[in-house]
Amino acid sequence: MADFDAAFVQQILNIAERQREPNVQHHRQANDFRAALKALKRVRFGHDQTLRNQPAPAKPSYSDGVDGSTRTASQCAMLVLLRTNREREPPTMDITTLGIDLAKSVFQLHGIDANGVVVLQKKLRRGAVLNFLSKLEPCLIGIEACATSHHWAREIAALGHDVRLIPPAYVKPYVKRQKNDAADAEAICEAVTRPNMRFVPVKTEEQQGVLVLHRSRDLLMRQRTMILNAIRGHFAEFGIIAAQGPRKVAELVGGLADEGDLGLPGTARSALQALAAQVNGLEQEVRKIERQLLAWHRQNAASQRLKTIPGVGLITATALAASVPDPTAFKSGRQFAAYLGLVPRQNSSGGKDRLGHISKMGNRYLRRLLVVGATSVTRRAPTTDTRTGAWVRSLLERKPTRVATVAIANKTARTAWALLAKGESYKATPDT
């Protein structure tokens, strides 16, 4: 390595400024490239003396661009070695905030420094994202809360970065005129820096697994309902009317075994029997999922505390415990109820308060479970001798049933947040 002076090293660092010699034969270029590869091997393995003794090619393939002189094969090898080392160096960009727009295959990155100057606009394949981020200094990274966002948040946080998930509705105001991946990444980068921005807590793998059980059960229940409605409709085509409810349909399906009872043709009977078999299979799968949820509920303290609230059963308790990994992310129970979309939508201006229907923002599944539980509370209110029961009865006297049900769901959400944040159990107060 001592044969290369400072002038030569300065030359090879300015690779982009050199021009290739136009009048060089291709076969000589190939010969010189082979010689350069051999020299490179000797350089990498430390055979300096052998490298010095190697004769230079008659006509090298590249020009130094200085005084018309040419490089030797060893010099070409040195150039390749230095270029390789430079490519392996980590990025030197001083990134303090980074916005990542997730996608299926190609991710868009937008980074700024401490002064807000854009220093990075880059597209990366899925497999190269973690490798690139591992070379950066710990910084603030914003990601839109969408599909696969919790997985990427956990993986990136393991590298030492501060990762925050932003609801998509809160990112949209920062998108400029054009809608594309680069604009979305820029909007995420800007939104994550806002001091009053609200973020989505990152879920663990265990919590995501429980939510997969909930989504699977919900899908199976909807498929079961569709098939039951189809069976009821097919019976109606032959003048057989079934009452509402799965049990009534099951009674009709039970009569399909006897060919003379219902007077249905054989083709219709076989089709209805196939649908009935699907219903039975779906019910068995639903029971399996519910047993898994019950096992997780018995070992989760938060879910057990939530189940003590009136109107909260096994399904609602496990869903709330898995969906709210950090209750302290919400300042109050009212904020948590607003997060679930159980507060009135405001259209106020000029000192005039105008409240409309509930906003229906946030988690639709949790909101539906809370409303269903509140419906059961309203039905049991006449026989409930607690302060909550008295409040529900007075509410039903002043408001329509549906409005009262939503108000009860709002109160249930606030109570659930209090139990999760304080680690307490629900205590019913007698109606005195």
Summary of the structure (lengths in Angstrom):
residues: 432
radius of gyration: 34.3
end to end distance: 94.0
largest distance: 107.6
contacts: 1215
relative contact order: 0.06
helix: 57%
strand: 10%
